[in-house]
Amino acid sequence: MYYVTKRLEISGSHRLELSYDSKCSNLHGHNWIITVHCKAATLNSDGMVTDFTHIKENISGLLDHANFNDVLPFNPTAENIARWICDQVENCWRVDVQESEGNIATYQRD
């Protein structure tokens, strides 16, 4: 099995739709650290699991310096963002989304 990991840092804002009062319901921003994990039993015709550049383009290209509420079709919690990123990247099996020091959400395919 081959594994690759791509770590990205992006800036972005969001506002959460919550069932309780929270200051996170107000628009606010983070410097997000996103770690994308991919794996494959065989390499593609270019000798790669997934091209690092394609991961960056698919994620940073849409999210960096964006208001996530404007570009994502769901409540942009770190958990939902992790799942969405995993669905966007070929051969992705796990995504870690860190929105601040000590706050990390992980989505992993079973």
N, C-alpha and C positions, 0 to 999 in steps of 0.2 A: 504494500500500500504506500502511495506517495502522499505527502502532506505539504501544504503551503499555508502560510499565514501572512496576511496583509494588515498592517496597523495604519489607521488614518486618524488625523486630527482635523476636525472641521468646526466651524463656528456656525451656530444656528439658534433660532428662537422657537419657542412654542408656548402654547397656552393650553392647559389641560381642562377637559370637561369632566368634572368630578361630581360624585353624589353627595359631597360634603363640602363645607367651607374650607378653602385652602388658598394661601397666597399664590400657589402654583396655577390657579385659575386665571391669574393675570399674565399678560405677555411678559416673558423673561427669556434670557439667553444663557447658553452654556458654551464652553469649549469642549466639545464631545470627543472622546477617544473611542474609536470603533475598531474592533479587532475581528477580522473575517478569517475563518478557518475553512479550508477546502481540502478535499481528498479525492483520490481516484486510484483504482487498481491498475490502470494503464494510463500512459501519457497520450496526449493528443498528437496529431500529426506534426506539431511544432515542438514536441518534446516537453510539454508543460501539462500541469494539472489544470491550471487556469492562469491566464495572463494577468500579472499584477496591474498592468495598465488598464485592463478592462474592468477590474474591480474598482479601481480609483474613479474611472469615468462613470461607471454605473451609480456609484454612491456619492462621491464628492461633487460630481458634475451636477447632480440634482439638489443635494442638501446643503452644500457649503454656502454660508452666508444667506441662507433662506429662512423664511418663516415656515416651519414645518406644517403648520395648519393650512397654509396656502398650497402646498405641493403634495401632501399625503392625504389619501382618502379615508383616514381613520383618526381616532383620538391619539395624538402622538406621544404616548408614554414610551419610556425607554424599552419596555417589554414589547410593545407593538412595533416599534422601530426595528428592534433586533429581528423579529420574525419577518418583517417586510424585506430587510436587507438580505436575509438568508434566501428568500424567494427570488431575489434579483440576480444572484451570482451563481454561475455555473459551478457545480460540484461542491457548493457550500454545505457544510453540515453543522456549523456552530458559528454564532455571532455573539460577541460581548459588546455591550454599549455602556460606556461610562459617561454619565452626564456631569458628575462632579466627583471630587475626591471622596472615596468611600461609598459611592452609589453606583453600582454596576448591575445591569440586567443581562441575563444570558438566555438565548434561545438555542436549543439543540434539537436536531431531528433525531427521532428514535429509530 
